[in-house]
């Protein structure tokens, strides 16, 4: 597990530069690195492919591969791809590079010299890909982007990579390299993602509790006023210990980078950030401020509009003192008695809760994909069950209407921990189990 600079002691956060206690089931903090290295050695058959020796790096942090040392590509390079957009890291031995013309759907194993696409959405899918290239003993995962998105990617690195998220490094020690790509945001922007799926296989999974819709229902009182607060650059508020940053490296445009803060994609990021936020909000709750937090979405509740304004100012001042950045575009700082939180529209005057239009559309879209004779993956059924379970606290008898679908999946050998890309053919019994979900008035 990667330790952070914010170690939790009771309800307080002590920024003392030491890893959090208990992250390794009672192991001493000094043994964190050895534990990580032991896990990496234990899974050498999987991790050795992406460990890149840094001893061959030059003083500038990167050394270009001589053209004479590279074998010719098996497929012609697209003319729209500038040669400078392929990231080069270190002085790699002879290798072969093949370009994936069509992004691969899903995360499948590839050969030692095959490329892997990155499944994106919309126009990004046709213009951005992730290329894997490397010799048999060393697999450096490098990213390349078509010209129209290279500028956006570079801006993201300059904004997050240098001062916050990454650091151009010339270190001569080995590190764990992952691929780096972009995905579109709901507001039209682009989010930089570090693919840490292989690293997550070697990280201890720790359970924690997050805010649920049922807990929000129990906290809302009649005639309450709401204030919505959204954080900017959520996980980037928590820093990573320097000795653990070598596991969060990536390469782009001939340079090696490593994260200095908590990245998106790490399995422990939600738990770590939630624990830190709970500790930071504890003093406010002791003062009588009713505030709920779900990752970066916070909800302030007050009995009057004047009290809501006062509590909002106290929370904003507390955030500024802690260095938390506010996302003004997504926040609703004016007190209201009707707001949308966790995909649910809350109305304190009528004491009603209903699904938001966006959540209804997502459920109907997932249900309409289920057609007789069509085969869907286990992951798609898991997403549908997750949407139905999240809406069960708002939809009357929501859990009861999930049972027929769950029984049908059980007859098909459905397992949440099985292969997520196994195909399951839809039958008429499955369609009958989803008849009620296809009607908008039911939601």
C-alpha positions in Angstrom: 0.0 0.0 0.0 1.1 3.5 -0.6 1.3 5.7 2.5 0.4 9.3 2.5 1.8 12.3 4.4 -1.4 12.7 6.3 -1.4 10.1 9.1 -4.6 9.7 11.0 -4.5 9.8 14.8 -8.0 9.4 16.3 -10.1 12.3 14.9 -7.1 14.5 14.0 -4.9 14.7 11.0 -1.2 15.1 11.8 0.9 16.3 8.9 4.1 14.9 10.2 5.5 13.2 7.1 4.9 9.6 8.4 2.6 7.0 6.9 -0.8 6.3 8.3 -0.9 3.8 11.1 -2.6 0.5 10.4 -2.3 0.6 6.7 -0.3 -2.6 6.6 -2.3 -4.5 9.3 0.0 -3.5 12.2 3.3 -3.5 10.3 5.8 -0.9 11.4 5.9 2.1 9.1 9.6 1.5 8.4 8.7 -1.8 6.7 6.3 -0.3 4.1 8.8 -0.2 1.4 10.1 -3.7 2.0 6.5 -5.0 2.0 5.8 -3.3 -1.4 9.0 -4.7 -2.9 8.3 -8.1 -1.6 4.8 -8.0 -3.2 6.4 -6.8 -6.4 8.9 -9.7 -6.3 6.2 -12.2 -5.4 4.2 -11.2 -8.5 7.2 -10.9 -10.7 5.6 -12.8 -13.5 3.0 -9.9 -13.9 4.9 -6.9 -12.6 8.3 -7.5 -14.2 6.8 -6.5 -17.5 6.3 -2.9 -16.5 9.3 -2.3 -14.3 11.7 -0.1 -16.2 15.3 0.3 -15.0 16.1 4.0 -14.5 19.8 3.4 -14.5 20.0 4.2 -18.3 18.4 7.6 -17.9 20.5 10.6 -18.9 21.0 13.8 -17.0 17.9 15.3 -18.6 15.7 12.5 -17.3 15.3 10.8 -20.7 17.4 9.5 -23.5 16.1 9.0 -27.0 16.3 5.5 -28.5 18.7 5.4 -31.4 16.9 4.7 -34.7 19.4 2.0 -35.5 18.5 0.1 -32.4 14.8 -0.1 -33.3 13.3 -2.7 -35.5 10.9 -1.5 -38.2 7.2 -1.4 -37.4 5.1 -4.2 -38.7 2.3 -1.8 -39.6 2.7 1.6 -41.2 2.6 4.6 -38.8 -0.5 6.8 -39.2 0.5 10.0 -41.0 -1.5 12.1 -38.5 0.7 10.9 -35.7 3.7 13.3 -35.1 6.8 11.3 -34.3 7.5 13.5 -31.3 4.3 12.4 -29.5 5.6 8.9 -28.7 7.0 9.0 -25.2 10.5 7.5 -24.9 11.9 6.5 -21.6 15.6 5.5 -21.1 17.8 3.7 -23.5 15.7 0.6 -24.3 17.1 -2.4 -26.2 15.7 -3.4 -29.6 11.9 -3.7 -29.7 9.1 -3.8 -32.1 6.2 -1.4 -32.1 2.7 -2.0 -33.5 -0.1 0.5 -33.5 -3.6 -0.3 -32.6 -5.9 1.2 -35.2 -9.1 0.5 -33.3 -9.3 0.8 -29.5 -9.7 -2.5 -27.7 -12.9 -2.7 -25.5 -11.9 -3.9 -22.1 -8.7 -4.8 -20.3 -7.4 -8.0 -22.0 -4.0 -9.5 -21.8 -1.8 -8.8 -24.8 1.4 -10.3 -26.2 4.9 -9.1 -25.3 5.1 -6.8 -28.3 1.4 -6.1 -29.0 -0.3 -2.7 -28.5 -3.3 -2.2 -26.3 -5.9 0.4 -27.0 -7.7 2.5 -24.4 -11.5 2.5 -24.6 -12.7 6.1 -24.5 -16.0 7.9 -25.5 -17.2 10.1 -28.2 -14.6 11.9 -30.4 -11.8 11.0 -27.9 -12.2 7.4 -28.8 -11.2 8.0 -32.4 -8.3 10.3 -31.6 -6.6 9.0 -28.5 -4.9 5.6 -27.9 -2.5 4.2 -25.4 0.5 2.2 -26.9 2.4 -0.5 -25.0 5.9 -1.2 -26.1 8.9 -2.8 -24.6 11.3 -5.8 -24.7 10.5 -9.2 -23.2 12.1 -8.5 -19.8 11.1 -4.8 -19.5 7.7 -3.4 -20.4 7.4 0.4 -20.4 3.9 1.6 -20.9 4.1 4.7 -22.9 1.3 7.0 -24.1 0.9 8.7 -27.5 -1.9 11.1 -28.5 -3.0 12.4 -31.9 -2.1 16.0 -32.5 -5.5 17.6 -31.6 -5.3 16.1 -28.0 -1.6 16.4 -27.4 -1.9 20.0 -26.4 -4.7 19.2 -23.9 -2.6 16.4 -22.5 0.5 18.7 -22.2 -1.6 21.4 -20.4 -2.7 18.8 -17.9 0.8 17.8 -17.2 1.9 21.4 -16.8 -1.0 22.1 -14.5 -0.9 18.9 -12.4 2.3 17.0 -13.4 4.9 19.6 -12.5 3.7 21.5 -9.4 1.2 19.0 -8.0 0.8 15.6 -9.4 4.0 14.6 -11.0 7.7 15.5 -11.1 10.1 15.2 -13.9 12.6 12.8 -12.5 16.1 11.7 -13.4 16.3 9.0 -10.7 18.4 6.0 -11.5 16.4 3.5 -9.5 13.7 1.2 -10.8 10.1 2.2 -10.6 6.6 1.0 -11.4 5.4 2.5 -14.6 1.7 2.7 -15.7 0.0 4.0 -18.8 -1.5 7.5 -18.8 -4.5 8.5 -20.8 -7.4 10.9 -20.8 -11.2 10.5 -20.4 -13.9 13.1 -20.9 -15.7 14.7 -18.0 -19.4 15.3 -17.8 -18.9 19.0 -18.0 -17.0 18.7 -21.3 -13.4 18.8 -20.0 -10.8 16.1 -20.0 -9.5 14.2 -17.0 -6.0 12.7 -16.8 -6.1 9.1 -15.5 -3.2 6.9 -14.4 -4.0 3.2 -15.1 -3.1 1.5 -11.9 -5.0 -1.8 -12.4 -1.8 -3.9 -12.1 -0.6 -2.0 -9.1 -4.0 -2.4 -7.4 -3.5 -6.2 -7.6 -0.6 -5.9 -5.2 -2.3 -3.4 -2.8 -4.1 -4.5 0.3 -7.8 -3.9 0.1 -9.2 -2.2 3.3 -12.9 -1.7 3.8 -14.4 1.6 4.9 -17.9 3.1 5.1 -19.1 5.8 2.7 -22.2 8.0 2.9 -25.4 6.3 1.6 -28.7 7.6 0.6 -30.4 6.0 3.6 -28.1 8.0 5.9 -29.0 11.2 4.1 -32.7 10.4 4.6 -32.2 10.1 8.3 -30.3 13.4 8.6 -32.8 15.7 6.7 -35.4 17.4 8.8 -38.6 19.3 7.8 -38.0 22.8 6.4 -34.2 22.3 6.2 -32.0 24.6 4.0 -29.2 23.1 1.9 -25.8 24.3 0.7 -23.8 22.3 -1.8 -20.0 22.4 -1.7 -17.8 20.7 -4.3 -14.0 20.3 -4.1 -11.6 20.8 -7.0 -8.8 18.4 -7.7 -10.2 16.0 -5.1 -7.4 13.5 -4.4 -4.6 16.0 -5.2 -5.0 17.4 -1.7 -3.3 14.4 -0.1 0.5 14.0 -0.7 2.4 10.7 -1.1 5.5 9.8 0.9 8.7 10.4 -1.2 9.8 6.7 -0.9 6.4 5.5 -2.3 6.3 7.8 -5.3 8.3 5.4 -7.4 5.2 3.2 -7.7 3.3 6.0 -9.4 5.4 6.8 -12.4 4.5 7.3 -16.1 6.3 8.5 -19.2 5.3 11.1 -21.7 7.1 13.1 -24.4 10.5 11.7 -23.6 10.3 12.4 -19.8 9.7 10.4 -16.7 7.1 11.6 -14.2 6.0 10.5 -10.8 3.0 11.5 -8.7 3.6 13.5 -5.6 -0.1 13.4 -4.6 -2.9 10.8 -4.4 -3.8 9.8 -8.0 -7.1 8.9 -9.6 -7.2 5.2 -10.2 -5.5 3.9 -7.0 -7.8 1.5 -5.2 -7.0 3.1 -1.8 -7.6 6.7 -2.9 -11.3 6.9 -1.9 -10.7 5.4 1.5 -7.6 7.6 2.2 -9.4 10.8 1.1 -12.6 9.9 3.0 -10.7 9.3 6.2 -8.8 12.6 5.9 -12.0 14.5 5.2 -13.8 12.9 8.1 -11.0 14.0 10.4 -10.9 17.5 9.0 -14.7 17.9 9.4 -14.8 16.6 13.0 -14.2 20.0 14.6 -17.1 21.5 12.6 -19.4 18.7 13.7 -18.4 19.2 17.3 -19.6 22.9 16.9 -23.0 21.7 15.9 -22.7 22.1 12.1 -24.6 19.4 10.2 -22.5 18.5 7.2 -22.4 15.3 5.1 -19.5 14.4 2.9 -19.3 11.9 0.0 -15.7 12.1 -1.4 -15.7 15.7 -2.9 -19.4 16.4 -2.6 -20.5 18.0 0.7 -24.0 19.0 1.9 -24.6 21.5 4.7 -28.0 21.3 6.4 -29.5 24.0 8.6 -32.9 24.8 10.1 -33.0 28.4 8.7 -31.6 30.3 5.8 -29.6 32.6 8.1 -28.1 29.7 9.9 -27.2 28.0 6.6 -25.3 31.2 5.5 -23.4 31.3 8.7 -22.5 27.6 8.6 -21.4 28.0 4.9 -19.0 30.8 5.8 -17.5 28.8 8.7 -17.0 25.8 6.4 -15.4 27.9 3.6 -13.1 29.5 6.1 -12.2 26.1 7.5 -11.5 24.9 3.9 -9.2 27.8 3.2 -7.3 27.2 6.4 -6.7 23.6 5.4 -5.8 24.4 1.8 -8.8 22.7 0.3 -9.8 24.2 -3.1 -13.4 25.0 -3.9 -15.0 24.2 -7.3 -17.2 27.3 -7.7 -18.9 26.0 -10.9 -20.3 22.9 -9.3 -21.0 24.3 -5.8 -24.4 25.8 -4.9 -23.6 28.4 -2.2 -27.0 30.0 -2.0 -29.3 28.2 0.5 -32.1 26.3 -1.0 -34.8 23.9 0.2 -34.7 21.7 -2.9 -31.3 20.3 -4.1 -29.8 17.4 -5.9 -27.3 15.3 -4.0 -26.0 11.7 -4.6 -28.3 11.5 -7.7 -31.4 12.2 -5.6 -33.6 15.3 -5.6 -34.3 16.3 -2.0 -37.3 18.5 -1.1 -37.4 19.5 2.6 -40.7 21.4 2.4 -42.7 18.4 1.1 -40.2 15.8 2.7 -39.9 14.0 -0.6 -37.0 12.3 -2.3 -36.9 11.2 -5.9 -34.3 10.2 -8.5 -32.7 13.0 -10.5 -33.4 13.1 -14.2 -29.7 12.2 -14.9 -30.0 9.1 -12.7 -33.3 8.1 -14.4 -31.7 8.4 -17.8 -28.7 6.3 -16.8 -31.0 3.5 -15.5 -33.2 3.5 -18.6 -30.1 3.5 -20.8 -28.7 0.5 -19.0 -32.1 -1.3 -19.1 -32.7 -0.7 -22.8 -29.4 -2.4 -23.7 -30.8 -5.6 -22.4 -32.5 -7.2 -25.4 -33.5 -10.8 -26.0 -30.8 -12.8 -27.8 -28.2 -10.2 -27.1 -25.1 -11.1 -25.1 -23.8 -8.7 -22.4 -20.7 -8.9 -20.2 -20.8 -9.6 -16.5 -19.5 -6.0 -16.0 -22.5 -4.6 -17.7 -24.9 -6.6 -15.5 -22.9 -5.4 -12.4 -23.4 -1.8 -13.5 -27.1 -2.4 -13.9 -27.4 -4.0 -10.5 -25.4 -1.2 -8.9 -27.7 1.5 -10.4 -30.8 -0.5 -9.2 -29.3 -0.9 -5.7 -28.5 2.8 -5.5 -32.1 3.7 -6.3 -33.6 1.1 -4.0 -33.8 3.6 -1.1 -35.9 6.0 -3.2 -37.9 3.7 -5.4 -40.7 1.9 -3.6 -40.0 -1.8 -3.2 -36.7 -1.3 -5.1 -34.9 -4.2 -3.6 -37.9 -6.5 -4.1 -37.9 -5.7 -7.9 -34.2 -6.6 -8.1 -34.7 -10.2 -6.9 -36.0 -11.7 -10.2 -32.9 -10.4 -12.1 -30.6 -11.6 -9.3 -32.2 -15.1 -9.4 -31.9 -15.2 -13.2 -28.2 -14.2 -13.0 -27.6 -16.9 -10.4 -28.8 -19.6 -12.8 -26.3 -18.3 -15.3 -23.4 -18.8 -12.9 -23.0 -15.1 -12.2 -20.3 -14.2 -9.8 -19.2 -10.7 -8.8 -15.6 -11.9 -8.4 -15.5 -13.8 -11.6 -14.3 -12.8 -15.1 -15.9 -9.4 -15.7 -15.8 -9.9 -19.5 -17.6 -13.2 -19.6 -20.6 -13.0 -21.9 -24.2 -13.9 -20.7 -27.0 -14.3 -23.2 -30.2 -12.5 -22.4 -33.3 -14.6 -22.3 -37.0 -13.8 -22.1 -37.0 -14.5 -18.4 -34.5 -11.7 -18.0 -36.7 -9.3 -19.9 -39.7 -10.1 -17.7 -37.5 -9.3 -14.7 -36.9 -5.8 -16.1 -40.4 -5.0 -17.3 -41.1 -2.5 -14.5 -37.8 -0.8 -14.8 -38.4 0.2 -18.4 -41.3 2.5 -17.4 -40.2 6.0 -16.4 -43.2 6.5 -14.1 -41.9 3.6 -12.0 -38.7 5.5 -11.3 
